């Protein structure tokens, strides 16, 4: 879900602030932003299956999580809540509810056992919608549930739920008092026989203070599905219904195991590296100037970090000394052969070559050398005019030192500008062997044009204090 789409949904209806904060928190983690307080490190798959967002809603509603079951058992049952996700049979929840406890039982597995005594059975069957309109993002394993009882506090204002490989729950069989159950949601048409679709969610409220919410799919509460449909609103209102009568303490069991999910802001998600094919497709969509700029930045980083040197060292270290000597000998022999062949061809007399052709070849070499000198001079004038306009001093007054530029409010642009300017000054030194061809000159013109735009916009500053220090370090001319 895109952030813009989520924002339109939030402002379309009145949704509690806790749900809005949760959605924004989960969206920031899903977009790859660094959390302010890094705690646990989980993979993307573990994060998708986790219940950090659901736990954040519980904490926002005033519930306190316990990591010690014995300590939690000492509390009055009428002040506690149990969240059982996954397998729920075997946790003695029937007895807990009869003593005034409040429980969420969400399971897509077959769980009968103790619950058949109160007329509840989780079937474990996986249902798929019959029609495409009931599939979330055209996925048959993710049905959209719209058949909801909007007069109940849990489902009030909820227009749709999105499940994932959901089962169903059967309630009220074996001649139990049907008044203890309230049917909240039914699955869409799944092609089954019968008058009514299977049950997805219901409440169980026997005489006394005990109560339970029965849901046929625990995944609607995990991080991946909580932002789909109105799952977050359903979860928040379910928590508020379960904690009625002043309940303050909660425990969460995930497949029989006690779990205490951290706050989403304390979790760092290790996102997988991007697919090379996706990277190439993104690069193809860049404008030509940005693509050239990106390539220059990559090349500069490779040069500054010594990536090629590290690669050569890694390659040579993996080769045995004997094989390394053989390779050196072969390469040296090939280079010597090329050198001798070049010398032989250069000193051969011109056969069947007229004097005019030799003169034309020599004239072409002179023209090429003159063009290279002109391009080098043009590059120097570009840098010299930029320095004169910004600092008031031409290149000759700077000697071997460099001016100190700063892009206002952008450290990355500052480092990029200083790196490009340093490379340009280095290539314009008198002893530099850098060859200024047309493409390199056009690249420098583009860079200088960017620098001038920053200067014209007032975003390029020049540090006069550092200028004085650098000028005084240059030896005075005799």
C-alpha positions, 0 to 999 in steps of 0.5 A: 500500500502506498503512503499516499493511498493510505493517507486518503483512506485515513482522512476519508473516515474518522479512524482512531489516532492509535491506528493512524500512528500504527500505520505510519510506524509500520509504513516507515519501517516497510520503506526502509527508514532507520529506526531511532532506537535499534533493538532486535534485528529481524529478517523481512520474513520474520517481520511480516509474520510478527505481531509488533503492530498488534502489540503496539495497539494493545499498549496504546490502549493501556494494556501492560504485557507480561513476560512471566506467566506465573506473575500474571497468574497471580492477578485476578482473572477479571483484570487480565486478557489472554491473546492466543494466536495460532494453536489455542487448544491446550491453554485451559482457556475454557476454564479461564473464561469461566472464571471471568477472564477475557480471551482472543482466540484466533486460529486457522488450525483444527482445534476442538478438544476442550472448546467443543464443550462450549459449542466452539470448533475451529475446522482448519479448512482453507477457504478460497473465494469463488469470485475475483471481486472477493480476492484482495489484489487478485490473490485467491488465498486472500479473501475480502470479508464484507459480510459484517455485523456493524451493530457490534462494538468490534465491527462498528465502522469496519467495512472490510477485512482481509484474511490470508489462507483463512479457515472458519469457526463453527459456533453454537452446535450441540444444543448450546445456548445460542444466545451466548454467541454473537456472529460478527463476520462471515466469509464471502461466497466460497462455493460451499453448499448451504444457505450461509457462508462459513463463519469468520468471527464471533464472540462468546459471552457466557453468564458472568464476566468472562468473554472471548472473541473467536477469529478463524485467521490469526494472520489478520493481526500480524504486521503484513496484514494489519494495514490491509483493509480495516484490519487495524480498526478491527484489531483496535476495537477488539482490544477495547472490547476485550479490556472492558471492565478495567482490565489492565494486564495481558499475555500473548501466546503464539502457538503455545509459546509466550511472546512479548513483541517489541515496539515497531520503532525498536525493531530493525528489519534487514531488507533483502538487496534489490533485484539486479533486474529491478535496478537496471529497469530503474536506471533506464528510466533516469534522464540522461543528465542524472544517469551521467551524474550517477555514473560519475559518482559511482566511478568516483567512489570506486576510485576513492575507496580503492575498490579496484585495488582491493579486487586485485589484491583479493584475486592475487591472494587467491592464486598460488605463488607458482601460478602467479609467477607463470602468469606474470611471465606470460603477460610480460612476454606478450607485452614485450612482443607487442612492444617489439612489433610496434617498433618494427612497424614504426621503423618500416619504410613507407611502401607504395605511399606517396609524399602527400599521404605522409604529409596528410597523416602528419598534419592530422596528428598536429591538428589532433594535438592542437585540439587537445590543447584547446580542450584543456585550455577551455576546461581551465577557463571554465574552472578559472571563471567559476573561481573568479565569480565565487571567490573573487580570485582566479586559479593562479592565486590559489596555487596548489591549495583548494577553496572550501565550498559548502552546500547549505543544508546538504552534506551529501551535495557538499561532499560531491561538489568538493570531490568533483572540484578536487578532481577537476583541479588535479586534472588541470595541473601542468604535469597531469597526463589527463586527456581532455576529450569532447565527452570529458569536457562536456561533463565538466561543463555540466558540473560547472553549470550545476555549481553556478546554479547553486551559487545563483540560488544562494545555496553555495557558501564560501568559508573566508576563514579557511580561505585565509588559512589556506592562502597563508600556507602557500609560499610567497612568490619571489 
